[in-house]
Amino acid sequence: MPVARITDDLGAEIDVPRPLRRVVSLVPSLTESIASADRGLVAGATQWCTFPADLDVPRVRGTKNPDLAAVRALAPDLVVANKEENRELDVRRLRESGVPVWVTDVQGVDEAFTSLRRLFGTALELPLPPWLVEAERAWAAPPPTTRRRAVIPIWRDPWMVVGSSTFTGDLAARLGLDNVFADSAERYPHASVEQILAASPDLVVLPDEPYVFTPDDGPEAFPGVRCALVEGRLLTWYGPSLAHARDDLARALG
């Protein structure tokens, strides 16, 4: 079988067979993306890979604790990972055992589109799915002129929020939200409720993942501040949902 040498988002060179027949994805948004183009290519995924909802493939535990033996047992031609979502240690161990791993690096909306184009064109050698072109068009529009100060918690007890240099922060900015923790030295800093309220946000955006914020779990911590509950996938996943996320989030944020 022919072998091609390709270079991932971090500059690592990996050798993969051509054509690819079996891919294991350790990233939920990339699992959905790959399945949208060629469902039969997905040979395994994590337990958090919930889209497509009817994807029937072996599960290899989570993004932070994948069962590496299970991954190897699936004999993948390629494993797809992400710098932020997966541990470098797991990537290294897979590579050392002879499993090629393509690592993506996404810290903004434009980077997501560039990374996805490289994934489909270079790593998978698949045509670009129509949703990707639609998503690029949707997010090319200028942001609203009216801006609002916003906080985006992702966890509670302890509270954690979106900080600097994140895909979610960039996406929020394109929706007219100014993240009050955008200048943090950390990408996902801890912040107490007192610190959040002291920042005087106009809006607190509460996604349903990774922490499942609900009408009864989250808004009560911020009396007097408008809270918007949103689908986390629209805010944090770079995949098919990007084609409609801008309109859906605009409606949810009000």
JOURKA-V212209 format. One record per run of one state. SS is the DSSP state (H for helix, E for strand, - for the rest). FROM is the first residue (numbers start at 1). LEN is the number of residues. If there is no record, write none. Layout:
# JOURKA-V212209
ss = (SS | SS)
from = (FROM | FROM)
len = (LEN | LEN)
This chain:
# JOURKA-V212209
ss = (- | E | - | E | - | E | - | H | E | - | E | - | E | - | E | - | H | - | E | - | H | - | E | - | H | - | H | - | E | - | E | - | H | - | E | - | E | - | H | - | E | - | E | - | E | H | - | E | - | H | - | H | -)
from = (1 | 2 | 8 | 13 | 19 | 23 | 26 | 28 | 42 | 46 | 58 | 60 | 61 | 62 | 66 | 67 | 68 | 74 | 78 | 83 | 88 | 97 | 101 | 105 | 109 | 125 | 130 | 140 | 148 | 156 | 160 | 162 | 167 | 175 | 177 | 180 | 190 | 191 | 193 | 199 | 203 | 208 | 214 | 215 | 217 | 219 | 222 | 226 | 231 | 232 | 237 | 242 | 254)
len = (1 | 6 | 5 | 6 | 4 | 3 | 2 | 14 | 4 | 12 | 2 | 1 | 1 | 4 | 1 | 1 | 6 | 4 | 5 | 5 | 9 | 4 | 4 | 4 | 16 | 5 | 10 | 8 | 8 | 4 | 2 | 5 | 8 | 2 | 3 | 10 | 1 | 2 | 6 | 4 | 5 | 6 | 1 | 2 | 2 | 3 | 4 | 5 | 1 | 5 | 5 | 12 | 1)
